[in-house]
Amino acid sequence: GVSLTVSVGAEYRNGTALLFAAEYDADGRLLAVQSKPVKSGEPGYAFKLQSTGTKVVKCFLLNTKTYAPLTEPFSIR
């Protein structure tokens, strides 16, 4: 499989944010979702893509209490 590493910066304290990587096919159907808790001082978060049909990966950084976005989602093709 393919590995994806995402960096989020050092301003997030332990337990305040979750990082999601969502895989989509060419038609926009969701194939898989993975999440990792953000830890202060962690340089990056590695995700191993789950599906061979993945065409787009969208990453979301959310507040752990409200699930409100902390940044705009971004896509990787």
N, C-alpha and C positions, 0 to 999 in steps of 0.2 A: 504494500500500500504506500500511499504518499503521506509524508509528514508535513504538518503546517505548524510553524512557531509564531506566536503572537506576543508582542510586548505591549504593556499597558501603561508604564510609567510608575513612579515610586510614590505618588501622592495618595494612594488608596491604603487604608489601614486594614489589618486582618479582619475578615468577617463583614466588610462593608460592600463588597462588590462580587458579582459572578460574571464570568466570561463564558459566552456560548458560541459554539461554532455549528452552524446549520448547513447541511449539504442539500443541494437542489439539483434536479436533472435539467435537461435542456428545455423542458416544457414548464418548469417552475414548480414541479412537485417536490415536496419535502421527502428526502431519503433517509436522513439521520440527523440527530442532534446530540452534541456532547457539551458538557459544562465542566468548569473548574472554578473553585473558589480562588479569589485573588488574595495573595499574601504579600504583605509589605516586604520589600527587598528581593522579591522573586524577579529575576531578569526576563523570563519569558515562559510561555505556556505552550507545551507541545500537544498537538492533536494528530492522531493517525486517522486519515480519512477512511470511512467504513464502507463506502459503496464505490464500485467500479464505474457506475453511471453518473458520478458527480461531475457537474459542469460548472457550478457556481458554489462558492462557500461564502456565507454571510456571517459576520462576527458581530456579536451584541455584548455590550458591557452594561450590566444592570445593577441597580441598588438592591441589596439582599432583603431589605425590609419592605420596600414598596414595589419592587421590580420595574421602577421607572428607569428609562435609559440615562446613563451617565455621559454618554457620547453618542454621536450619530452612528448608526450601524454602517459597516463598510463591507464591500464585496470583493472577493478574489476570484478571478476566472482562471 
